[in-house]
């Protein structure tokens, strides 16, 4: 009889390997309020052009490790790495009722760990955080199943990240309200997001603001 691996998932140390395997096998989920964080390397194409492929690979591995550590520390789940970025989910039951505050804190931590809290980051990143209702569960068919989140909240977080400059966190008004985030003195932007009819208000934060 083959032994079952109960150790922690490599990306999400709060989840065991057996739990990940189990949710992949059983489709289903629920619509709940979560917070979503996207982080993206700014100018990755230009960075890669100036480096040997192996050097760029090591740089991205360092970035992935830093992102996974910060997200795990704030009770988030690494949903996936996207080439030059990462997606994290902050879900009640894992992050608790303070999931929005945890997502914002993780965003600040990401800027600090990548050096974006100073003038010379070792890798430039922008971050977007949004809170809203999403379908969370297992999607796909057969062997092509994955545990993830789907819906407008996820898409909105991705679009926010695309508009964030290096060293910036774009925090949607919904995430700021849900997380009790202090916005006094911060810049507020009304943004038109690609593919979305309604504009969205977001606060501009940095690691130390």
C-alpha positions in Angstrom: 0.0 0.0 0.0 1.4 3.4 -1.0 2.1 5.8 1.8 0.1 9.0 1.9 2.2 12.2 2.2 0.9 14.3 5.0 3.7 16.9 5.0 3.3 20.5 4.2 2.7 21.7 0.7 5.9 23.2 -0.8 4.2 26.5 -1.5 1.7 26.7 1.3 3.1 25.4 4.6 -0.2 25.7 6.3 -1.7 23.2 3.9 -0.7 19.5 3.9 0.0 17.7 0.7 -2.9 15.3 1.3 -5.3 18.2 1.6 -4.1 19.7 -1.7 -4.5 16.3 -3.4 -7.9 15.8 -1.9 -9.4 19.1 -3.1 -8.0 18.4 -6.6 -9.9 15.2 -6.7 -13.3 16.6 -5.5 -14.8 19.4 -7.5 -16.9 22.1 -5.8 -16.6 25.2 -3.8 -18.5 28.2 -2.5 -19.0 31.9 -3.1 -17.4 33.9 -0.3 -15.8 37.2 0.4 -12.0 37.0 0.1 -9.1 39.3 -0.5 -6.8 38.8 -3.5 -3.2 40.0 -3.9 -1.4 40.2 -7.2 2.3 41.1 -7.4 4.1 41.7 -10.6 7.7 42.4 -11.6 7.9 45.8 -13.4 9.9 45.8 -16.6 10.7 42.1 -16.5 11.3 41.9 -20.3 13.9 44.6 -20.1 15.5 43.0 -17.0 15.7 39.6 -18.8 17.2 41.2 -21.9 20.2 42.5 -19.8 20.9 39.1 -18.1 21.8 35.6 -19.1 18.8 33.2 -18.9 20.3 31.4 -15.9 20.9 34.6 -14.0 17.3 35.7 -14.7 16.1 32.3 -13.5 18.0 32.8 -10.2 16.6 36.3 -9.8 13.0 35.0 -10.3 13.6 32.1 -7.9 14.7 34.6 -5.3 11.6 36.6 -5.9 9.3 33.6 -5.7 10.9 32.6 -2.4 10.5 36.0 -0.9 6.8 36.2 -2.1 5.9 32.8 -0.7 7.5 33.6 2.6 5.7 36.9 3.1 2.3 35.5 1.9 2.7 32.5 4.3 3.6 34.7 7.2 0.4 36.6 6.7 -1.8 33.5 6.5 -2.3 33.7 2.7 -2.3 31.0 0.2 -0.1 31.1 -2.9 -2.5 30.4 -5.7 0.1 30.4 -8.4 3.2 31.9 -9.9 2.7 33.6 -13.2 6.1 33.9 -14.9 7.0 37.3 -13.5 4.3 37.5 -10.8 2.4 35.8 -8.1 -1.2 35.5 -7.0 -2.2 35.1 -3.3 -5.6 34.4 -1.8 -6.6 35.4 1.7 -9.5 33.3 2.7 -11.7 33.2 5.8 -10.8 30.0 7.6 -7.1 30.4 6.7 -6.5 34.2 7.2 -9.6 34.6 9.4 -11.9 37.6 9.4 -9.0 40.0 9.0 -8.2 38.7 5.6 -8.2 42.2 4.0 -5.8 43.6 6.6 -3.6 40.5 6.2 -3.5 41.0 2.4 -2.5 44.7 2.8 0.2 43.8 5.3 1.5 41.1 3.0 1.6 43.7 0.1 3.8 46.0 2.3 5.9 43.0 3.3 6.5 42.2 -0.3 7.8 45.7 -1.0 10.1 45.5 1.9 11.5 42.0 1.1 12.2 43.1 -2.5 13.9 46.3 -1.6 11.0 48.5 -2.9 10.9 50.4 0.3 14.2 52.1 -0.7 15.6 53.8 -3.8 17.3 50.7 -5.3 15.2 47.5 -5.2 16.9 44.3 -6.1 13.8 43.6 -8.2 11.1 46.3 -8.9 7.5 45.2 -8.2 4.0 46.6 -8.1 1.1 45.2 -6.1 -2.7 45.2 -6.2 -5.1 44.3 -3.5 -8.9 43.9 -3.7 -11.6 42.5 -1.6 -14.9 41.0 -2.9 -17.0 37.9 -3.4 -15.4 35.1 -5.4 -16.0 31.5 -6.2 -13.4 29.5 -4.2 -12.9 25.9 -4.8 -11.9 23.2 -7.3 -12.3 23.9 -11.0 -11.6 21.9 -14.1 -12.4 18.3 -15.1 -10.6 15.0 -14.8 -6.9 15.3 -14.1 -7.0 19.0 -15.1 -8.3 20.2 -11.8 -7.0 23.0 -9.6 -7.9 24.8 -6.4 -8.3 28.5 -7.1 -10.6 31.5 -6.9 -12.7 32.9 -9.8 -14.7 36.0 -10.4 -14.7 39.8 -10.7 -12.7 40.3 -7.4 -9.8 38.3 -8.8 -9.9 40.1 -12.2 -10.0 43.4 -10.4 -7.0 42.7 -8.3 -5.1 41.7 -11.5 -6.0 44.9 -13.3 -5.0 47.0 -10.3 -1.6 45.4 -10.3 -1.2 46.1 -14.0 -1.5 49.9 -13.2 0.7 49.9 -10.1 4.2 51.4 -10.6 7.3 50.0 -9.1 7.1 50.4 -5.3 3.4 51.1 -5.3 0.5 49.2 -3.8 -2.9 49.9 -5.3 -5.5 49.1 -2.6 -9.1 49.2 -3.7 -11.6 51.2 -1.6 -13.3 47.9 -0.8 -10.1 46.3 0.5 -9.2 49.5 2.5 -12.6 49.6 4.1 -12.7 45.8 4.9 -9.2 46.0 6.3 -9.7 49.1 8.4 -6.8 50.7 6.5 -5.8 54.2 7.5 -5.9 56.3 4.3 -5.3 59.8 5.7 -2.8 61.6 3.5 -2.7 59.0 0.8 -3.3 59.6 -2.9 -6.7 58.4 -4.1 -7.1 57.4 -7.8 -10.2 56.6 -9.8 -9.2 54.0 -12.3 -10.6 52.7 -15.5 -9.8 49.0 -15.6 -9.4 47.2 -18.9 -12.4 45.0 -19.7 -14.4 46.4 -16.8 -17.4 48.8 -17.4 -17.3 50.4 -13.9 -14.3 52.4 -12.7 -12.8 51.7 -9.3 -11.4 53.9 -6.6 -8.1 52.8 -5.1 -5.6 54.2 -2.6 -1.9 54.4 -3.4 0.3 53.1 -0.6 4.0 52.2 -0.3 5.9 50.1 2.2 6.2 52.9 4.8 2.8 54.7 4.2 
